[in-house]
Amino acid sequence: MNMPFALGPLDLPNLAAIAFLVLAWAAIGRLIEHPPRRIPSVSTLMLQYRRDWMVQMVTRQPRIFDASIIESLRQSTAFFASTCMIAIGAGVALIGNSDRLSGIASDLPLASAGAPVAVKIILVLFFLANALLKFIWANRLFGYCSVLMAAVPNDPADAQAYPRAAQAAEINITAARSFNRGLRAIYFALAALGWLLGPVALAVATILASGVMLRREFASTSRAVILAPGQAGPHSASE
């Protein structure tokens, strides 16, 4: 079977579009996780809520509510991990099917110039693989967090109660950070699909994906509610 792709030289527009995608991915991740002090992101605002959650857990009896939340978080990471695995399997199968790839290339005659279709799919798989690894690690960390939560003494007066709750909070935060990184990788995997239509479409898709993430982290209604709890108006949060 002839291999459906060859990593030949890419022209300047394609290289520039790829570089723009990767730089946007790195820059937005950095901005969201380390925002300016005056403009915190939703991800950073949630850090203190996670710490407060573990403090409240110490005196909450029984702790079934807290266990349910952790289990829900683990199920979310498992769902996204399994979804990424399915998508990666489909992409690998597509790369190995030269006839199907040839059909895609013939359907996108303008996009086939400059880079083989398989190479474009590999770019998507790169982000999906990154997301998969992040979700797997997040799932593992939420498991660690559940164990640490179970190790918190029932007696709030116990000297180990709040220190162990603080440990659980930090593991919870690390897990959430990995989960959020996985979500961002999925956004950019979707943007990478734009390359099938050419470098210009890839750049436009990158801008759109970046804009969606920035809006949800810095300008969404849900952020306003999180930033000022108890001061939300009668309207419901749209995002």
C-alpha positions as CSV (number, residue, x, y, z in Angstrom):
1,M,0.0,0.0,0.0
2,N,1.3,3.4,-0.9
3,M,1.7,5.8,2.0
4,P,-0.9,8.5,1.5
5,F,1.4,11.3,2.6
6,A,4.9,12.5,2.5
7,L,6.3,15.1,4.8
8,G,7.5,17.3,1.9
9,P,8.4,20.9,2.3
10,L,5.5,23.2,3.1
11,D,5.2,26.6,1.5
12,L,5.4,29.8,3.5
13,P,1.7,30.4,3.9
14,N,1.1,27.0,5.4
15,L,4.1,27.3,7.7
16,A,3.0,30.7,8.9
17,A,-0.6,29.4,9.6
18,I,0.8,26.5,11.6
19,A,3.1,28.7,13.6
20,F,0.2,31.1,14.3
21,L,-1.9,28.2,15.6
22,V,0.8,26.9,17.9
23,L,1.7,30.3,19.1
24,A,-1.9,31.1,19.8
25,W,-2.3,27.9,21.7
26,A,0.7,28.6,23.9
27,A,-0.1,32.3,24.4
28,I,-3.7,31.8,25.3
29,G,-2.8,29.1,27.8
30,R,-0.3,31.3,29.4
31,L,-2.7,34.3,29.5
32,I,-5.5,32.2,31.0
33,E,-3.4,30.6,33.7
34,H,-1.4,33.8,34.5
35,P,-3.7,36.7,33.7
36,P,-3.1,40.3,34.8
37,R,-4.0,40.9,38.4
38,R,-6.7,43.4,37.5
39,I,-8.4,41.0,35.0
40,P,-8.5,37.5,36.4
41,S,-9.7,34.7,34.3
42,V,-12.5,32.3,35.2
43,S,-9.9,29.6,35.7
44,T,-8.0,31.7,38.3
45,L,-11.1,32.9,40.0
46,M,-12.1,29.3,40.6
47,L,-8.9,28.6,42.5
48,Q,-10.1,30.2,45.7
49,Y,-13.5,28.6,45.3
50,R,-11.9,25.2,45.2
51,R,-9.9,26.0,48.4
52,D,-13.1,27.3,50.1
53,W,-14.8,24.1,49.1
54,M,-12.3,22.0,50.9
55,V,-12.5,24.2,54.0
56,Q,-16.3,23.8,54.0
57,M,-15.9,20.0,53.6
58,V,-14.2,19.8,57.0
59,T,-17.3,20.7,58.9
60,R,-19.9,19.2,56.5
61,Q,-21.5,16.0,57.8
62,P,-22.0,13.8,56.0
63,R,-19.6,14.4,53.1
64,I,-21.7,12.7,50.5
65,F,-22.2,15.9,48.6
66,D,-18.4,16.4,48.3
67,A,-17.9,12.8,47.2
68,S,-20.6,13.3,44.5
69,I,-18.9,16.4,43.1
70,I,-15.5,14.6,42.8
71,E,-17.1,11.7,41.1
72,S,-18.9,14.0,38.7
73,L,-15.5,15.7,37.9
74,R,-13.9,12.3,37.3
75,Q,-16.7,11.2,35.0
76,S,-16.3,14.4,33.0
77,T,-12.6,13.8,32.5
78,A,-13.3,10.1,31.6
79,F,-15.9,11.2,29.0
80,F,-13.6,13.6,27.3
81,A,-10.7,11.1,27.4
82,S,-12.8,8.4,25.8
83,T,-14.0,10.9,23.2
84,C,-10.4,11.9,22.3
85,M,-9.4,8.2,22.0
86,I,-12.3,7.6,19.6
87,A,-11.4,10.7,17.5
88,I,-7.7,9.7,17.5
89,G,-8.5,6.2,16.3
90,A,-10.7,7.6,13.6
91,G,-7.9,9.9,12.4
92,V,-5.3,7.2,12.4
93,A,-7.6,4.9,10.5
94,L,-8.2,7.7,8.0
95,I,-4.5,8.3,7.5
96,G,-4.1,4.6,6.8
97,N,-6.8,4.6,4.2
98,S,-5.2,6.1,1.1
99,D,-8.3,5.8,-1.0
100,R,-10.4,7.7,1.4
101,L,-7.8,10.4,1.7
102,S,-7.6,10.7,-2.0
103,G,-11.3,11.2,-2.0
104,I,-11.0,14.0,0.5
105,A,-8.2,15.6,-1.5
106,S,-10.4,15.5,-4.6
107,D,-13.3,17.1,-2.8
108,L,-11.0,19.9,-1.6
109,P,-9.0,20.7,-4.7
110,L,-8.0,24.2,-3.5
111,A,-6.9,22.9,-0.2
112,S,-4.8,20.0,-1.4
113,A,-2.0,22.3,-2.7
114,G,0.8,23.0,-0.4
115,A,0.4,20.1,2.1
116,P,-1.0,16.6,1.9
117,V,-4.3,16.0,3.5
118,A,-2.8,13.4,5.8
119,V,-0.3,15.9,7.2
120,K,-3.2,18.2,8.0
121,I,-5.0,15.4,9.8
122,I,-1.8,14.7,11.8
123,L,-1.9,18.3,13.1
124,V,-5.4,17.7,14.4
125,L,-4.2,14.4,16.0
126,F,-1.4,16.2,17.7
127,F,-3.9,18.4,19.6
128,L,-6.2,15.5,20.3
129,A,-3.3,13.5,21.7
130,N,-2.3,16.4,23.9
131,A,-5.9,16.7,25.2
132,L,-6.1,12.9,25.8
133,L,-2.9,13.0,28.0
134,K,-4.2,16.0,29.9
135,F,-7.6,14.4,30.6
136,I,-6.0,11.1,31.7
137,W,-3.8,12.9,34.2
138,A,-6.7,15.1,35.4
139,N,-8.7,11.9,36.0
140,R,-5.8,10.5,38.0
141,L,-5.4,13.6,40.0
142,F,-9.1,13.8,40.9
143,G,-8.7,10.3,42.2
144,Y,-5.8,11.4,44.4
145,C,-8.0,14.3,45.6
146,S,-10.8,11.9,46.6
147,V,-8.3,9.9,48.6
148,L,-7.0,13.0,50.4
149,M,-10.5,14.1,51.1
150,A,-11.3,10.8,52.6
151,A,-8.2,11.2,54.8
152,V,-9.5,14.4,56.3
153,P,-10.5,13.7,60.0
154,N,-14.2,14.1,60.8
155,D,-13.3,16.1,63.9
156,P,-12.7,19.8,62.8
157,A,-10.6,20.2,66.0
158,D,-8.1,17.6,64.8
159,A,-4.7,19.1,64.1
160,Q,-4.6,17.3,60.7
161,A,-8.1,18.3,59.5
162,Y,-7.4,21.7,57.8
163,P,-3.9,20.9,56.6
164,R,-5.1,17.8,54.8
165,A,-8.1,19.7,53.4
166,A,-5.6,22.2,52.0
167,Q,-3.6,19.4,50.4
168,A,-6.8,18.1,48.8
169,A,-7.5,21.6,47.5
170,E,-4.1,21.9,45.8
171,I,-4.5,18.5,44.2
172,N,-8.0,19.5,43.1
173,I,-6.6,22.7,41.6
174,T,-3.8,20.9,39.7
175,A,-6.4,18.4,38.3
176,A,-8.6,21.3,37.2
177,R,-5.7,23.0,35.5
178,S,-4.9,19.8,33.5
179,F,-8.5,19.4,32.6
180,N,-8.7,23.0,31.3
181,R,-5.6,22.4,29.3
182,G,-7.2,19.4,27.7
183,L,-10.3,21.5,26.8
184,R,-8.1,24.2,25.2
185,A,-6.4,21.5,23.1
186,I,-9.8,20.3,21.8
187,Y,-10.6,23.9,20.8
188,F,-7.4,24.1,18.8
189,A,-7.9,20.6,17.4
190,L,-11.2,22.0,16.0
191,A,-9.3,25.0,14.7
192,A,-6.7,22.8,13.0
193,L,-9.5,21.2,10.9
194,G,-9.6,24.6,9.1
195,W,-6.4,23.7,7.5
196,L,-8.3,21.3,5.3
197,L,-9.6,24.4,3.5
198,G,-6.1,26.0,3.3
199,P,-3.8,28.2,5.4
200,V,-6.1,31.2,5.4
201,A,-9.0,29.1,6.8
202,L,-6.6,27.8,9.4
203,A,-5.6,31.3,10.5
204,V,-9.3,32.3,10.6
205,A,-10.3,29.2,12.6
206,T,-7.4,29.9,15.0
207,I,-8.7,33.5,15.6
208,L,-12.2,32.3,16.1
209,A,-11.2,29.6,18.6
210,S,-9.0,32.0,20.4
211,G,-11.8,34.6,20.6
212,V,-14.3,32.1,22.0
213,M,-11.9,31.0,24.7
214,L,-10.9,34.5,25.6
215,R,-14.5,35.7,25.8
216,R,-15.5,32.8,28.1
217,E,-12.5,33.4,30.4
218,F,-12.6,37.2,30.5
219,A,-15.9,38.6,29.3
220,S,-18.7,36.0,29.9
221,T,-21.7,36.5,32.1
222,S,-20.7,33.5,34.2
223,R,-17.3,35.2,35.0
224,A,-19.2,38.3,36.2
225,V,-21.3,36.1,38.5
226,I,-18.2,34.3,39.8
227,L,-16.4,37.5,40.3
228,A,-19.2,39.1,42.3
229,P,-21.1,36.3,44.1
230,G,-24.5,37.4,45.5
231,Q,-24.6,40.5,43.2
232,A,-25.9,38.9,40.0
233,G,-29.0,40.4,38.5
234,P,-32.3,38.7,37.7
235,H,-30.9,37.4,34.3
236,S,-29.4,34.0,34.1
237,A,-25.8,33.4,33.0
238,S,-25.5,32.7,29.3
239,E,-22.1,31.0,29.5
